[in-house]
Amino acid sequence: MRIDLHTHTHRSGDSTTTFDDYVEAFLKSELDYVAVTDHLTIDGALALHAMLGDAVIVGQEMRVAEGELIGLFLAERIPPGLTAEKAAGVIRAQGGLVYVPHPGDAVRVSISLACLKELCSRELVDIIEVANSKVAPDGAIPGARAITAAHGVAEGAGSDAHVESAIGSTYVAAPEMKIDGPGALLRALASGEVRSTHSDPPRRWRPRIVPPASHPWG
């Protein structure tokens, strides 16, 4: 099965993917599970979970003092501006997993590799993203895999899709199993293999109707 652990909808603000776009792209992909990880909110993830069921892992990408973190299996939004330590505690208090996206990437706001090593040594990280479609030339994140091996942390991967065509371009291929919670995802990743492709198409404007916040999918 295939799992893309890092994707965005229009609720991120810097993505052009509406919920209908997302559903269509997911159904056309070969993905089995996908994490919706919008910036600052879980609204999009909750909406898509209602539409696609347990194939959607509810997540959120958030700014922390040291860079960015993602929480997976969240029930509540996490506010920005926390330290990584505080954010990790809030994520785990919800029963979620702490996922570090694009570590060491100088192009985007990211946790440095040195900081990542420190967080891992304090057992504050559950999954490290070792591949991200926005990283050229092939999606692989230099240095990330060595840190997962040194600290026994799970390897994750995601498309970081901000347009629907990129969804599923990077993923973890794992044995077939039901992902019904954090433990199941970690077991799948332990037996998984990362497949990555560079994919960062431009976000072209086109006319569309975006549901307002009061809409049941908003």
C-alpha positions as CSV (number, residue, x, y, z in Angstrom):
1,M,0.0,0.0,0.0
2,R,1.0,3.6,-0.5
3,I,1.0,6.4,2.1
4,D,1.6,10.1,1.4
5,L,2.2,11.8,4.8
6,H,2.4,15.5,3.8
7,T,-0.2,17.3,1.6
8,H,-2.1,20.6,1.5
9,T,-5.5,22.0,0.5
10,H,-6.7,25.6,-0.1
11,R,-7.1,25.9,3.7
12,S,-3.3,26.3,3.8
13,G,-3.6,29.6,2.0
14,D,-0.6,28.9,-0.2
15,S,-2.3,25.9,-1.9
16,T,-4.8,26.0,-4.8
17,T,-6.3,22.6,-4.2
18,T,-10.0,22.7,-3.3
19,F,-11.6,19.8,-1.5
20,D,-13.2,18.6,-4.7
21,D,-9.9,18.8,-6.5
22,Y,-8.3,16.8,-3.7
23,V,-10.9,14.0,-3.7
24,E,-10.6,13.6,-7.5
25,A,-6.8,13.5,-7.4
26,F,-6.8,11.0,-4.5
27,L,-9.2,8.7,-6.2
28,K,-7.1,8.8,-9.3
29,S,-3.9,8.1,-7.5
30,E,-2.7,4.7,-6.2
31,L,-2.6,6.0,-2.6
32,D,-4.3,4.0,0.2
33,Y,-3.7,6.6,2.9
34,V,-2.9,10.3,2.9
35,A,-2.2,12.8,5.6
36,V,-3.8,16.2,5.1
37,T,-1.4,18.7,6.9
38,D,-2.5,22.2,6.2
39,H,-0.7,25.2,7.8
40,L,-2.3,26.5,11.0
41,T,-5.5,24.5,10.8
42,I,-7.1,21.0,10.8
43,D,-10.3,22.2,9.1
44,G,-9.3,20.9,5.7
45,A,-8.2,17.5,7.1
46,L,-11.5,17.1,9.0
47,A,-13.5,18.0,5.9
48,L,-11.6,15.5,3.8
49,H,-11.9,12.8,6.5
50,A,-15.6,13.2,6.3
51,M,-15.5,12.8,2.5
52,L,-12.9,10.0,2.2
53,G,-13.1,8.3,5.6
54,D,-10.2,6.7,7.4
55,A,-8.0,7.0,4.3
56,V,-7.3,10.5,5.6
57,I,-5.0,11.1,8.5
58,V,-5.9,14.4,10.2
59,G,-2.7,16.5,10.6
60,Q,-1.4,20.0,10.8
61,E,1.8,21.7,9.8
62,M,2.8,24.4,12.3
63,R,5.5,27.0,12.8
64,V,7.6,26.5,15.9
65,A,10.4,28.5,17.2
66,E,13.0,26.2,15.6
67,G,11.3,25.8,12.2
68,E,8.2,23.7,11.4
69,L,6.6,20.5,12.8
70,I,3.7,18.4,11.7
71,G,1.3,16.7,14.1
72,L,-0.5,13.5,12.8
73,F,-3.7,12.0,14.2
74,L,-4.8,15.3,15.7
75,A,-8.2,16.1,17.3
76,E,-7.6,19.8,17.9
77,R,-5.8,22.6,16.2
78,I,-2.4,23.5,17.6
79,P,-1.5,27.2,17.8
80,P,1.7,28.6,16.2
81,G,4.7,30.1,18.0
82,L,5.4,27.2,20.4
83,T,8.8,25.8,20.9
84,A,9.4,22.4,19.3
85,E,9.4,20.8,22.8
86,K,6.1,22.4,23.7
87,A,4.5,21.5,20.4
88,A,5.6,17.9,20.7
89,G,4.0,17.7,24.1
90,V,0.8,19.1,22.8
91,I,0.7,16.7,19.9
92,R,1.4,13.7,22.1
93,A,-1.2,14.9,24.6
94,Q,-3.7,14.4,21.8
95,G,-2.4,10.9,21.2
96,G,-0.7,12.1,18.0
97,L,2.7,11.6,16.3
98,V,5.4,14.2,15.9
99,Y,6.6,14.4,12.3
100,V,9.5,16.6,11.2
101,P,9.0,17.9,7.6
102,H,11.9,18.8,5.2
103,P,14.6,19.0,8.0
104,G,17.6,21.1,7.0
105,D,16.0,22.6,3.9
106,A,17.5,26.1,3.5
107,V,14.8,27.1,1.0
108,R,12.0,26.8,3.4
109,V,11.5,27.4,7.1
110,S,12.8,24.2,8.5
111,I,14.3,22.6,11.6
112,S,18.0,22.4,11.2
113,L,19.7,19.0,11.2
114,A,21.6,19.9,14.3
115,C,18.4,20.8,16.1
116,L,16.7,17.6,14.8
117,K,19.5,15.5,16.3
118,E,19.0,17.3,19.7
119,L,15.2,16.7,19.5
120,C,15.7,13.1,18.7
121,S,18.2,12.7,21.6
122,R,15.4,13.9,23.8
123,E,12.9,11.5,22.3
124,L,10.6,14.2,21.0
125,V,10.4,13.0,17.4
126,D,8.4,10.0,16.1
127,I,8.9,10.3,12.3
128,I,11.4,12.2,10.2
129,E,10.6,13.1,6.6
130,V,13.5,11.7,4.5
131,A,11.9,12.5,1.1
132,N,9.7,15.4,0.0
133,S,8.7,16.1,-3.6
134,K,9.7,19.7,-3.5
135,V,13.4,18.9,-2.9
136,A,15.3,18.7,-6.1
137,P,16.5,16.8,-7.9
138,D,14.9,13.6,-6.7
139,G,13.0,14.4,-3.5
140,A,15.6,12.9,-1.2
141,I,16.5,15.1,1.8
142,P,20.2,15.0,2.5
143,G,21.3,13.9,5.9
144,A,17.8,13.0,7.2
145,R,18.1,9.2,6.7
146,A,21.3,9.1,8.7
147,I,19.6,10.7,11.7
148,T,16.7,8.3,11.6
149,A,19.1,5.4,11.7
150,A,21.2,6.9,14.5
151,H,18.2,7.5,16.7
152,G,15.8,4.7,15.7
153,V,13.2,7.1,14.5
154,A,10.7,6.1,11.7
155,E,11.3,7.2,8.2
156,G,8.4,9.2,6.6
157,A,7.9,10.7,3.2
158,G,5.4,13.1,1.6
159,S,4.6,15.0,-1.6
160,D,4.1,18.3,0.2
161,A,1.6,18.8,-2.6
162,H,0.1,22.3,-2.9
163,V,-1.5,21.4,-6.3
164,E,-3.6,18.3,-6.9
165,S,-1.3,16.9,-9.6
166,A,1.5,16.4,-7.0
167,I,-0.5,14.3,-4.6
168,G,1.2,10.9,-4.3
169,S,4.4,11.9,-6.1
170,T,6.3,10.9,-3.0
171,Y,5.1,8.2,-0.6
172,V,6.0,5.2,1.6
173,A,5.2,1.8,0.1
174,A,4.3,-0.6,3.0
175,P,2.7,-4.0,3.5
176,E,-1.1,-4.0,3.4
177,M,-2.5,-3.3,6.8
178,K,-5.2,-1.1,8.3
179,I,-4.0,2.2,9.5
180,D,-6.3,2.8,12.4
181,G,-4.1,4.9,14.7
182,P,-0.5,6.0,15.4
183,G,0.7,2.6,16.4
184,A,-0.4,1.1,13.1
185,L,1.2,3.8,11.1
186,L,4.5,3.3,12.9
187,R,4.4,-0.4,12.3
188,A,3.7,0.2,8.6
189,L,6.6,2.7,8.3
190,A,8.9,0.2,10.0
191,S,8.3,-2.2,7.1
192,G,8.0,0.5,4.4
193,E,10.1,1.7,1.6
194,V,10.3,5.3,0.6
195,R,9.6,6.2,-3.1
196,S,10.3,9.8,-4.1
197,T,10.0,11.9,-7.2
198,H,10.7,15.6,-7.6
199,S,7.4,17.4,-8.3
200,D,6.8,21.1,-7.7
201,P,4.5,22.4,-10.5
202,P,3.5,26.1,-10.4
203,R,0.3,27.0,-8.7
204,R,-1.6,28.5,-11.6
205,W,-4.6,30.7,-10.8
206,R,-7.9,29.6,-12.2
207,P,-11.5,30.5,-11.5
208,R,-13.0,28.5,-8.7
209,I,-15.6,28.7,-6.0
210,V,-14.1,28.1,-2.6
211,P,-16.6,27.1,0.2
212,P,-16.9,29.7,3.0
213,A,-16.0,28.7,6.5
214,S,-19.6,28.2,7.4
215,H,-20.0,25.6,4.7
216,P,-20.1,22.0,6.1
217,W,-16.9,21.3,4.0
218,G,-15.4,24.7,5.0
